[in-house]
Amino acid sequence: MANSVLPVINPSTGQTIEELTADDRETALGKLERAAACFKDSGQSLALHERIETLERLIPIMRREEKALAELIALEGGKPLTDARVEAARAIAGVRIAINVISEDLGKVIPLGHQAASAGRLNLTGKFPRGVVLAFSAFNHPLNLIVHQVVPAFASGCPAIVKPASDTPLCCLRLVELMHEAGVPQDYLQATVLTDLSIATELVSSEKIAFFSFIGSSRVGWMLRSQLKAGVRCALEHGGVAPAIVTPSAQLSTAIPSITKGGFYHAGQVCVSTQRLYVQEAMFDTTVQALKDSVTNLRTGDASDADTDVGPLIRGAEVDRVEEWVREALSGGATAVIGGSRREGQFYAPTVMIDVPADARLSTAEVFGPVVSVYPYGDLNEALARANLHPHAFQSSIYTEQLSDVYAAYDALDASAVMVNDHTAFRDDAMPFAGLSASGLGVGGIPYTIEDMQFEKMLVLKS
């Protein structure tokens, strides 16, 4: 059977950027065979210093390509060029983080002799790679997410197979090329482009993988986890319905720009985008008006334009879905303070909603689009309780000048992170990044991913 062709579409214009030949079953499984053989063959293993030297070579290569990588992020992913430039810089910085981790975290000495039975012994641990890593990635950070998956794999000594999102494969393929240029052996890092999802499932269920890294929807992630063979470790990064709370002491002059960024960055297509905003009722109208004024100034358009603030959604079907969810809320009594409608092509107007019913999908499910819903509350305990209503728990934020509010939010919010006077989508690549409950499994962030992809082996020396 002939291989399938995957067209890569510019979501800003609808034009085809490139057509790729997708791997058939034989090709994809062959890549996995080569990765497994690479890991089993001690002659192909790379010493720590070789991995460090290779990653050191990668940094100037990526810097040489930084401008082109940012432009590719905007072109295939629809992320505004200003933000794409930040992503490219973060991706390069992520390589340095990986180098630092594997240079310093080499194992430990465990003191013995605190009881007679262990006297005369020395106990050491070292770090060893788990085995082949299989990584499935998402479209919304098409370069940096790949870095977070494949750079830790290489740094850990694990051969890797990476499947990029079908909407945004070009950044992944280019990074793999650059890593090969830096000296990563071909079989140590391979990309597979797939259109047949049964092949993807077959890769996941293979006994040849040791670690599965998944970034994507909750429904798909938990389903694929169930396909893993016994003993295969995994990390799942899903989405959330991120809450932010504005208290009476908040400084709106700084909070509103922050909320605007958190809610409309990459058209809301971020797993920790600010989606639910809880505002104390005495300042509700003032805050909503300020947010409306801020959103009015956002420029929506072609992501490759440096003046664009909000780009397209990744697919036309996503525009249809967001439109449906907003209409559902409007029919239930909600009001669109600004926006509330689609625009030509794959664009949806940045939207602020009020009076959204508690059971509407805008309130209960991840919208993954440029829509922020604002809800009034009486006291802080009410806001905290309402922020915790849903099974997705990822990042959250509170805007306040009161330390007591910070402590209350940190103690009560069902979240893996609480940002203070910062938006829910803030992230540094050295930070732990973890969805709780339905939002994921394990901890992301480059140092934590390296830790997951290795295991500690103990050596006990008896004199």
N, C-alpha and C positions, 0 to 999 in steps of 0.2 A: 504494500500500500504506500502511495506517495506521502511524503512528509507534508504536514499542514503548514500553511503560511500564516504568520501572525502580523497583521498591520499595526504599526505603532502610530497613534493618532495624536496630533497636537490638540489638546482640549480647548485651547483658546480660539482656534480657527477651524477645527474640523478637518484639516488637511493631513494627509498621510506623510509622516516624516521618513519612514523606512519600513520595508517589509522583511521580516525575519523568517527563516526556516525553523520551525519548531522541531524538537527532538521527537523521534518515534520511540517506541518502547525499547527496541534493541539498543539504540544509541544512549538513552537515558540510563538504562540498567548497566550498560557497558561502562559508563562513567563511574557508577557506583562500584563496580567490580574493580576498576583501576584504583579508586580511592582506597578500597579495602586492602588491595594488594600492596599499595604504597605503605599503609600503616603496618601491615604484617612484616614487611621486608625491613629488617633492621638497617640494611645498607642504605635505605632511602630516608631514614629518620634524620632529622636535623638537630644538631646540638643547640643548646641555648644561645651560645654566642653567634651561631649562624643565623638563627631567627632574629636576634637583635640587630645584627648587621644588615639583614635584608630589609627589616622595617625602617632602619635608619636611611637606607637608600630610597625607600618608597617616599619619604617625606618630601625631598626636593623634586622628585618626579611629579608628585601630586601638586606641589606649589607651581610647577611649570604649567600644569594643566588647569589651575584653579579657575581662571576666567572661563575657560571652555566648559568645565564641569558645571559651574553655576548657570551658564546659558543652557546647558542640556537639561538641568533640573527644571528650569522654567519652561523649556520647550516641550518636554514630554510629560511633565507632571503638573503643569499649570500653577506652580508656586511663583508668586511675584518675584521678579528678578532681585529686588532688594533683599528679600528673605532667602532666596536661593544662594546669594553670595554668602550669607551667614552660614547656611548649611554646608557649603563647600569648605569654608574655613573651619567649621566644627569637625568635619570629617578628617581633615588633616591633623587637627589637634588631637583627635581620638587615637591616631596612630602613636603619637607621643605618649599618651596615657598608657597605652598597651605596653610600650617599651619600658616605661617606668615600673609598671606592675611586675612584669616578668623579671626585671633586673633586681627587684628588691624582695619579692615574696617567693623565696626559694625553699621554704620549709622551716622547721624549727627544732630546737632541742627541748626535750621534755625531761625535766629533772626526775631522777629516780634515787632510791636509797632512803626514802622517808620511812621505809619499813625494812626489816631484816631480809625478807624474802626477795627484795629487789636490789639489794646492795651489790656493788661491784659490777653494775651494768650502766651502759650509756645508751640513751634512746634518742634517735634522730628521725626526722621525716623529710622526705623529698617530694617534689611535685612531678606527676606523670600524666601524660595525655590519656583521656578516656578512650579515644578511638575516632571513628569517622563521624563528622558532624554533618547533619542534613539541615539546611536552613531555608525556610520559606519566608519571604519578605512581603512588605506592603508598599503601596504606591506613594504614600504621602511624604516620605522623606527618602527619595529613591537612591540617594547616595549614602547618606549618613546611617540609615538603618542597615544597609549592606555592610558598611564599615563595622557597625556594632555586632554583626554576626560573624563575618569572615576574618576580620583582623584578630579578634580574640581566639578564633579557632587556630589560625596559623601561629599566633603567639604561644598558644598552649601546646603546640606540636601535633595538632589534629588535622588530618586531611579533611577537606570540606567540599560538599556539593551545595550550591546555592541556587534556588529557584526564585527569580525576581517576580514581582507582580506583573501580570501580562500587560497591564496598561503602561508600565514604566520599566522596561527591561534594559534600556540603552545605558543608563548610568551604571547599572550593575556590570554589564558586559565590558564597559570601558574601565571600571575599577579593576576587574579581573585582569584585563590586558596590562594595566599599569603595574599590578602586583607581579605579574609574570616578568615584565620588563625589569622590575627591581630584583628579580632572582628567585621568586617563588616557583618551585617546580610545577610543571603543567598538571601532573596528576595530584598534586597537593591541594590545588584549588581549581575547581571546574564549575562552570555555570551551566544550567540546563533551562532552556526555554520550552515550556509545555503549553499545549492547547487541550490535550486529552487528560482530564482530571483523574482518570483511572490509573494512569501512569504515576501521577503524583502520589496517589494512595498506595500504590505498590512500592514506591520508594520508602514511604513512611513506615510501612509494615515489614520492611526487610530486616532480617537478623544481622545484616552487615553494618547497620548504623548503631552508634553508641549514645549519640546525643541529638535531640531534635529541637531546633529553635524555630518558633513560629511567631509571626507578627501579623495580626489580622483580626477577623471578626470572632466574637465569642462562640457563635454557632459552629463555625468551621474548626476553630482551635480545639474545643473540647471533643468534637467528633474525631479529629485526627489523633488526639491523644489516646483515644480508646483503641486505635489501630496499632499502637506501639507494641513491640515484643517485650516480654518480661525482662526487666533490667535496664531498658533504655531510659536514660534520663531525658528530661525535657524542660523547656521554659516556654511559657505561653504569655504573650502580651496582647491583651484585648483592649476594649475601649471602656468608656465610662459616661456618666451623665454629670459632669463636673459641677459642683456647687461653689458659689462664692457668696460671702455674706458682707454686707455693708452696714456698719454700726453707726450710731449717732455721732461718734467722735471721729469718724473717717474724714480725711481731707479729700474732698471731691475733686479738687484741682489736679491731684495726682492719681486718685483712684479711677476716675473716668477714663483717662487715656490707657491706663493699665487694663481695665476691663474690656475696653474696645479692642486692644491687641489680643487679649486672651480669648475673646469671643469670635473674632473675625480673621485672625491669622490663618493663612492658607484656606480662606473661605470656610473656616470652621472644621476643616477636614483633618483634625488632630485628635488623638484619643483622649486628650485631657483638655480640650477646648472648654472654655467657660460657657456652659449651656443654661444653668439655672442660677439666677441672681436674686438673692433675698435681701430686701431693703427694709429698714425699720420704717413703720408706717408714717411717722411724723415727717420723714424726709423723702417719702416715696415719690411724690410728684416732682420735687426738685431734682432728684436723682434721675428719674426717667427722662425729664426734659434735657438734662445735661448729657445723658447718654445719646439721646436722639440727635442733639446738636453735634456731638462728636462723630456719630455714624454718618451724618449728612456730609461730612467732609471727606469720607473715604472715596477713593477713586477706584471704580470697578472697570476692568478691561483686560487686554492681552497681557499675559504674565511676563512676556519678554520685554515689555515696556517698563523702563526703570521708574516711571511715575505711578505705576499701578500699585494699589494697596490690597485689593481683593481680586483674585483671579477666578477662573472657571471652576466648576465642579468637574470631577475626573471623567464622568460619563453622563450622557443625556438621561439615562435611566435614573441617575441620582438626582438630577434636577426634577424629574417627574415625582420621585418619592418625597423630596422636601416640599414640593408644591402640594402634594396630597396631604402631608402631615399638617402644614399650615392651614389649609382649607378645613381640615377636620377640626382644628382648634378654633378657627373663626366661626364655624357653624355651631360650636359649643358655647359661644359667647365671648371668645377672646377678641382682642383688638390689636391690629398691627399699628404701632406708633409710627413706624417708618418701615418701608419695604413691604414685604408680604406678597411679592409677585415675582415671576420669572422674567428674565430678559432674553433677548435673542441669543441663540446658540446655547452653550452649556453654562450660562450664567444665571445666578439667582441673586436678587437684590439683597444687600445686607439688611437684616430684619430684626426689629425689637418688638416683642410681643408682651402684652399685659392681659390680665384676667384669663390666663390659660387654665382650662379645667385640670384638676389634679390627675384625672385618669387619661388625659390626652397623651398621645405618643410624644409630643414635644416635652411633656413633663416626666415621662417614665422611661423613654428609650433614647439611645444615642442618636441625635439628629445628624451628626457628621455633615453639617452644612452651616451656612452663615446666618444662624438664627439664635438669638438670646432671648429667653423668657424671664420676665421680672415679676417677683411675687412680694407682696407686703407681709411683714410679720410684726408681732407685738413686742415680745421680749426675746432676748438672745436664746433662751432655752427652747422657745418655739422654733426659731430659725434652725437651731442645731438638730432638733428632732425631725423637722421637715427635710433637711439636707440628707438625713440618713434613711429616707424611706425606701430606697431602691437597692437592689442586690448588687449593683455595680459600685465599686469603691476604689477610687484611684487617687487623683490629686484634688486638693481643695484649697480654698483661700479665704482669708478674712481681712477686711480693711478696717483698721481701728487704731486709736492712739492709746488704748487702755490695756495695760499688761494683764489685767484680770480677764479681759475678753480673749486674749491670746491663750492663756492657760485653759480657759473653758473650752475653746475650740480645739486645742491640741488634745485635751482629755476626751472630748465627746465625739468628735467627727469620725465617722467610719471612712477612713482614708489612710493611704500609706504615706501621705505627705500633706502638711498644712503650710501653705504659703502665707506670710504676713505682709500685707501691703504690697502684694505682688500677685500676678494673675496665675490661674491654675495651670497654664501651659508652660510655665518656666521649667527649664531643665538645663543642667550642666551634665556633660557626658561622663563625668567621674562620679556623679550622684547615683545612689540606688534608685531604681525606677521600677515600681512593682504595683501591679493591679491586685487588689484583694478580692476575695469571694469570686463572683462570676467574671471579674475583670482580668483575671490572669493567674499564672502559677509561676513561682520562682521570682528572681530579682534580676532586672536588667541593669544596664550601666556597665561600661567596659570592664572595670575591675571585678565586678560580681559575675559577669559572664565568663571571664577567664577562670575564676574560681570554680564555676560550675563545670567547665569543660576539662578540668583536671581533677585528679584525686591525690590524696596524700598517702604515700606508702611509708611504712614505718620500718626502721632498722634498729634492732636491739643487739648491742655488742656486750658480751660478757667477758670480763677479764679472767 
